[in-house]
Amino acid sequence: MRRVLRYLGFAAFYSVALTAGLYLTLPTERAKVALETEFNARQDGENPLTMKIGELDTYWLSGLELKDVELTGQPTVDADGKVGKAERYLIDAARVRASILSAVTGGLSVGFDAEAFSGTLDGTYKAEGESKDIRISLQDLAAGELPMLQRTTGIPMQGTLSGEVELTLPTGKLSESEGSVELTVSGLRVADGKTKIRDTLALPEINAGTLRLRAEIKAGSLTIQELKCDGKDITVIVEGKVRLRDPVESSLAEMTLRYQFKDAYRSKNEMTEALLGKEGGPPGVLDLDPSVRRAKQPDGFYAWRLSGPLSKLKFDPLSGAAGRAPARQGLRNRLR
């Protein structure tokens, strides 16, 4: 027993000395360059982001801390060929810490947290063989600063995002994932009166209230259980599914979008009256567009079919009764 304990003591001392040595002698500048190079090399989409780390340092015995991380995209080009500003996103600080015990047993367990996008997030990442498990908690993130949200919608927005995301990938692929999503965007405001939506009109700011999203993921298919907001200026309802793919921007959507502007927004100013028209009066400029006119329903809602990859959503009007609330069954039939 003494001999066994002696050998165990030698092994423990070696492990501690090795960890301490790595911690004290880690070439942080080289590690920073390696992380930047690895991240940038993986950006193979149409709108790649470039990462630049301001400062990298060790964090406890098995972690790293990154500060002043900047993500920069490519300059935008509008329909008229005018070059705009490049996307720019900032992460104030992020920390990643691996579990030594998990590494000893052959797995990988990482905890992380960050102050980013004017809020905080934390979570865990676990991997064992091909299986991966991800848990993320979001608190008071600024919706208008999130890269994925801005790229998917293409609409300026403001609001505070909070919620939970749980995802299990049995084979490491999004196409076979399981999990759930519960997110809330409070104080949601859409448009800014300057940016053209889908390269057509620059709508005045819209008070959309609180947006709630509940979704279930089974066998790589995300089914929307609730995606709705009912604010002072507008009501929005989204239904449907998203087939998840790697990378997530290539995931395929099959959804319906229904929205209705309220009288408070129609009469907000002369511009909204001209665009949307007065209740019971002649149609506004917006309804003169053939696609928009086909999307308008008898109940006052506009209904659209959203399809294709998330990075390039295609909007097609749902004509007449096809876009009404009972259209859920028709959408299900198409998804089958």
C-alpha positions as CSV (number, residue, x, y, z in Angstrom):
1,M,0.0,0.0,0.0
2,R,2.9,2.4,0.8
3,R,4.5,1.6,-2.5
4,V,1.2,2.3,-4.4
5,L,0.6,5.5,-2.5
6,R,4.2,6.6,-3.3
7,Y,3.7,6.1,-7.0
8,L,0.4,7.9,-6.8
9,G,2.1,10.7,-5.0
10,F,4.7,10.9,-7.8
11,A,2.0,11.0,-10.4
12,A,0.1,13.7,-8.6
13,F,3.2,15.8,-8.1
14,Y,4.1,15.5,-11.8
15,S,0.6,16.5,-12.9
16,V,0.6,19.6,-10.6
17,A,4.1,20.6,-11.6
18,L,3.3,20.2,-15.3
19,T,0.1,22.2,-15.0
20,A,1.8,24.9,-13.0
21,G,4.7,25.0,-15.5
22,L,2.3,25.4,-18.5
23,Y,0.4,28.0,-16.6
24,L,3.5,30.1,-15.8
25,T,5.2,29.7,-19.2
26,L,2.3,29.8,-21.7
27,P,3.4,32.0,-24.7
28,T,0.2,34.1,-24.6
29,E,1.1,36.1,-27.7
30,R,1.6,33.0,-29.8
31,A,-1.6,31.5,-28.3
32,K,-3.5,34.7,-29.3
33,V,-2.2,34.5,-32.9
34,A,-3.1,30.8,-33.1
35,L,-6.6,31.4,-31.9
36,E,-7.1,34.3,-34.4
37,T,-5.7,32.2,-37.2
38,E,-7.9,29.2,-36.4
39,F,-11.1,31.2,-36.1
40,N,-10.5,33.2,-39.3
41,A,-9.6,30.0,-41.2
42,R,-13.0,28.5,-40.4
43,Q,-14.9,31.5,-41.8
44,D,-15.8,30.1,-45.1
45,G,-19.3,31.6,-45.6
46,E,-20.4,34.4,-47.9
47,N,-20.0,37.0,-45.1
48,P,-17.0,35.9,-43.1
49,L,-16.0,37.6,-39.8
50,T,-12.4,38.4,-38.9
51,M,-11.5,38.1,-35.2
52,K,-8.8,40.2,-33.5
53,I,-8.0,39.7,-29.8
54,G,-6.8,42.6,-27.8
55,E,-5.4,40.7,-24.9
56,L,-5.1,37.0,-23.9
57,D,-4.0,35.7,-20.5
58,T,-4.3,32.6,-18.4
59,Y,-7.3,32.1,-16.2
60,W,-6.9,29.9,-13.0
61,L,-5.0,26.7,-13.8
62,S,-6.9,25.4,-16.8
63,G,-8.4,28.4,-18.5
64,L,-7.9,31.4,-20.7
65,E,-9.3,34.9,-20.6
66,L,-9.7,37.1,-23.6
67,K,-10.3,40.8,-23.5
68,D,-11.3,43.4,-26.2
69,V,-12.2,40.9,-28.9
70,E,-13.3,42.5,-32.1
71,L,-15.3,40.8,-34.9
72,T,-15.3,42.6,-38.2
73,G,-17.3,41.7,-41.3
74,Q,-17.1,42.7,-44.9
75,P,-18.4,46.1,-46.1
76,T,-22.0,46.0,-47.3
77,V,-23.2,46.8,-50.8
78,D,-26.8,47.9,-51.3
79,A,-28.9,47.5,-54.5
80,D,-27.6,50.7,-56.0
81,G,-24.0,49.5,-55.6
82,K,-23.2,51.9,-52.8
83,V,-20.6,50.5,-50.4
84,G,-21.5,50.8,-46.7
85,K,-19.7,50.3,-43.4
86,A,-18.4,46.9,-42.4
87,E,-20.0,45.0,-39.6
88,R,-18.2,45.4,-36.3
89,Y,-19.0,43.6,-33.0
90,L,-17.2,43.8,-29.7
91,I,-16.8,41.3,-26.8
92,D,-15.5,43.1,-23.7
93,A,-14.2,39.9,-22.0
94,A,-14.6,36.1,-22.3
95,R,-13.3,33.3,-20.1
96,V,-13.0,29.6,-20.9
97,R,-12.0,27.0,-18.3
98,A,-11.6,23.3,-18.9
99,S,-12.2,20.6,-16.4
100,I,-9.0,18.8,-15.5
101,L,-10.8,15.7,-14.1
102,S,-12.8,15.4,-17.3
103,A,-9.6,15.5,-19.4
104,V,-8.1,12.8,-17.3
105,T,-11.0,10.5,-17.9
106,G,-10.8,11.1,-21.7
107,G,-13.7,13.6,-22.1
108,L,-13.9,17.3,-22.5
109,S,-15.9,19.6,-20.2
110,V,-15.6,23.4,-20.6
111,G,-17.3,26.2,-18.8
112,F,-17.4,29.7,-20.3
113,D,-18.8,33.1,-19.6
114,A,-18.5,36.5,-21.2
115,E,-19.5,40.2,-21.0
116,A,-20.5,40.9,-24.5
117,F,-23.1,42.8,-26.5
118,S,-24.0,45.0,-23.5
119,G,-25.0,41.9,-21.4
120,T,-23.7,38.6,-20.1
121,L,-23.8,35.0,-21.1
122,D,-22.5,31.8,-19.6
123,G,-22.7,28.1,-20.2
124,T,-21.0,24.7,-20.6
125,Y,-19.8,22.6,-23.4
126,K,-19.2,18.8,-23.0
127,A,-17.9,16.3,-25.5
128,E,-17.5,12.6,-25.2
129,G,-16.6,10.8,-28.3
130,E,-18.8,12.2,-31.1
131,S,-21.5,13.3,-28.7
132,K,-21.7,17.0,-27.7
133,D,-23.8,18.8,-25.1
134,I,-24.2,22.6,-25.1
135,R,-26.0,24.8,-22.5
136,I,-26.1,28.6,-22.8
137,S,-27.8,31.2,-20.6
138,L,-28.2,34.7,-21.9
139,Q,-28.9,37.8,-19.8
140,D,-29.8,41.3,-21.1
141,L,-27.9,41.1,-24.4
142,A,-28.5,44.0,-26.8
143,A,-30.4,42.5,-29.7
144,G,-29.1,45.1,-32.1
145,E,-25.5,44.0,-31.5
146,L,-25.9,40.3,-32.2
147,P,-24.2,39.3,-35.5
148,M,-26.4,36.3,-36.3
149,L,-29.7,38.2,-35.6
150,Q,-28.7,41.1,-37.8
151,R,-27.5,38.9,-40.6
152,T,-30.6,36.8,-40.7
153,T,-33.2,39.6,-40.5
154,G,-31.4,42.4,-42.2
155,I,-33.6,44.8,-40.1
156,P,-32.3,47.3,-37.6
157,M,-33.7,46.4,-34.1
158,Q,-33.3,47.3,-30.5
159,G,-34.2,45.3,-27.4
160,T,-33.0,43.2,-24.5
161,L,-32.5,39.5,-25.1
162,S,-32.5,36.9,-22.3
163,G,-33.2,33.2,-22.2
164,E,-31.8,29.6,-22.3
165,V,-30.6,27.3,-25.1
166,E,-30.1,23.6,-24.6
167,L,-28.6,21.5,-27.4
168,T,-27.4,17.9,-27.6
169,L,-25.6,16.6,-30.7
170,P,-25.4,12.8,-30.4
171,T,-23.1,12.5,-33.5
172,G,-21.7,16.1,-33.4
173,K,-24.0,17.3,-36.2
174,L,-26.7,19.9,-36.0
175,S,-28.8,17.9,-38.5
176,E,-29.3,15.2,-35.8
177,S,-29.5,17.5,-32.7
178,E,-32.0,17.5,-29.9
179,G,-32.9,20.3,-27.5
180,S,-35.0,23.4,-26.7
181,V,-34.9,27.2,-27.1
182,E,-36.6,29.7,-24.8
183,L,-35.8,33.4,-25.6
184,T,-37.4,36.7,-24.8
185,V,-36.7,40.1,-26.3
186,S,-38.2,42.8,-24.2
187,G,-38.6,46.4,-25.4
188,L,-38.3,45.4,-29.0
189,R,-38.1,48.2,-31.5
190,V,-37.8,47.5,-35.2
191,A,-36.6,49.8,-38.0
192,D,-35.0,53.2,-37.6
193,G,-36.5,55.4,-40.3
194,K,-33.2,55.3,-42.2
195,T,-32.3,51.8,-43.2
196,K,-34.2,50.3,-46.1
197,I,-35.9,47.0,-45.3
198,R,-35.2,44.5,-48.1
199,D,-33.8,47.4,-50.1
200,T,-37.3,48.9,-50.5
201,L,-38.6,51.2,-47.8
202,A,-37.1,52.8,-44.7
203,L,-39.9,52.5,-42.1
204,P,-40.1,54.7,-39.0
205,E,-39.3,53.0,-35.8
206,I,-41.9,50.3,-34.7
207,N,-42.7,49.6,-31.1
208,A,-43.2,45.8,-31.1
209,G,-43.4,45.2,-27.4
210,T,-42.1,41.8,-26.1
211,L,-41.1,39.0,-28.4
212,R,-41.3,35.5,-27.1
213,L,-39.7,32.4,-28.7
214,R,-40.3,28.8,-27.6
215,A,-39.0,26.0,-29.8
216,E,-38.3,22.3,-29.6
217,I,-35.6,20.5,-31.5
218,K,-35.9,16.9,-32.5
219,A,-33.8,15.0,-35.0
220,G,-32.3,18.2,-36.2
221,S,-35.7,19.9,-36.9
222,L,-36.5,23.0,-34.9
223,T,-40.3,23.4,-34.5
224,I,-41.6,26.8,-33.4
225,Q,-44.1,26.4,-30.6
226,E,-44.4,30.2,-30.1
227,L,-42.9,33.1,-31.8
228,K,-45.0,36.2,-31.3
229,C,-45.0,39.8,-30.3
230,D,-48.0,42.1,-29.8
231,G,-46.8,45.7,-29.2
232,K,-48.2,49.2,-29.4
233,D,-47.5,49.5,-33.2
234,I,-47.6,46.0,-34.6
235,T,-48.6,42.3,-34.1
236,V,-46.3,39.6,-35.5
237,I,-46.8,35.8,-35.6
238,V,-44.3,33.3,-37.0
239,E,-45.0,29.6,-37.4
240,G,-43.1,26.7,-39.0
241,K,-39.9,24.8,-38.9
242,V,-36.2,25.1,-39.5
243,R,-34.1,22.1,-40.6
244,L,-30.7,22.7,-38.9
245,R,-27.5,22.4,-40.8
246,D,-23.8,23.1,-40.4
247,P,-23.0,25.9,-40.4
248,V,-26.1,27.3,-38.8
249,E,-26.5,30.0,-41.5
250,S,-27.2,27.3,-44.0
251,S,-30.1,25.9,-42.0
252,L,-33.3,25.6,-44.2
253,A,-36.4,27.5,-43.1
254,E,-40.0,26.7,-44.0
255,M,-42.1,29.3,-42.1
256,T,-45.0,31.7,-42.4
257,L,-44.7,35.3,-41.2
258,R,-47.9,37.3,-40.4
259,Y,-48.0,40.9,-39.2
260,Q,-50.5,43.7,-38.9
261,F,-49.8,47.4,-38.3
262,K,-52.0,49.0,-35.7
263,D,-53.9,52.3,-36.0
264,A,-51.5,53.9,-33.6
265,Y,-48.6,53.3,-36.0
266,R,-50.6,54.2,-39.1
267,S,-51.4,57.6,-37.7
268,K,-48.0,58.1,-36.2
269,N,-46.9,60.8,-38.7
270,E,-47.4,61.8,-42.3
271,M,-45.0,59.3,-43.5
272,T,-46.7,56.3,-41.9
273,E,-50.1,57.6,-43.2
274,A,-48.7,57.8,-46.7
275,L,-47.0,54.4,-46.5
276,L,-49.8,52.4,-44.9
277,G,-52.9,54.5,-45.5
278,K,-55.6,55.5,-43.1
279,E,-58.1,53.0,-41.7
280,G,-61.0,52.9,-44.1
281,G,-59.3,55.2,-46.6
282,P,-57.4,54.7,-49.8
283,P,-54.5,52.2,-49.8
284,G,-51.0,53.5,-48.9
285,V,-47.9,53.4,-51.0
286,L,-46.9,50.1,-49.4
287,D,-50.0,48.4,-50.8
288,L,-49.2,49.6,-54.3
289,D,-46.4,47.1,-54.5
290,P,-47.8,43.9,-56.3
291,S,-46.1,41.5,-53.9
292,V,-47.3,43.4,-50.8
293,R,-50.8,43.6,-52.2
294,R,-50.9,39.9,-52.7
295,A,-49.7,39.3,-49.2
296,K,-52.5,41.4,-47.6
297,Q,-55.2,39.3,-46.1
298,P,-58.9,40.1,-45.5
299,D,-58.3,40.4,-41.8
300,G,-55.8,43.2,-42.3
301,F,-52.7,41.0,-41.7
302,Y,-49.9,40.7,-44.3
303,A,-48.8,37.0,-44.7
304,W,-45.5,35.8,-46.2
305,R,-43.9,32.4,-46.8
306,L,-40.2,32.4,-45.6
307,S,-38.1,29.7,-47.1
308,G,-34.5,28.8,-47.9
309,P,-31.2,29.1,-46.0
310,L,-31.2,31.5,-43.0
311,S,-28.5,33.6,-44.6
312,K,-30.7,34.2,-47.6
313,L,-34.3,34.0,-46.6
314,K,-36.7,34.1,-49.5
315,F,-40.0,36.1,-49.0
316,D,-43.0,35.1,-51.0
317,P,-46.5,36.5,-50.5
318,L,-49.2,34.1,-49.3
319,S,-52.3,35.1,-51.2
320,G,-55.9,35.3,-49.9
321,A,-56.9,32.6,-47.5
322,A,-53.6,30.9,-47.7
323,G,-52.1,33.4,-45.2
324,R,-54.8,33.4,-42.6
325,A,-54.3,31.9,-39.1
326,P,-55.9,28.6,-40.1
327,A,-53.1,28.2,-42.6
328,R,-51.1,26.3,-40.0
329,Q,-52.4,23.0,-41.2
330,G,-51.5,23.8,-44.8
331,L,-48.0,24.7,-43.7
332,R,-47.7,21.3,-41.9
333,N,-48.8,19.5,-45.0
334,R,-46.0,21.2,-47.0
335,L,-43.5,20.4,-44.4
336,R,-44.4,16.7,-44.6
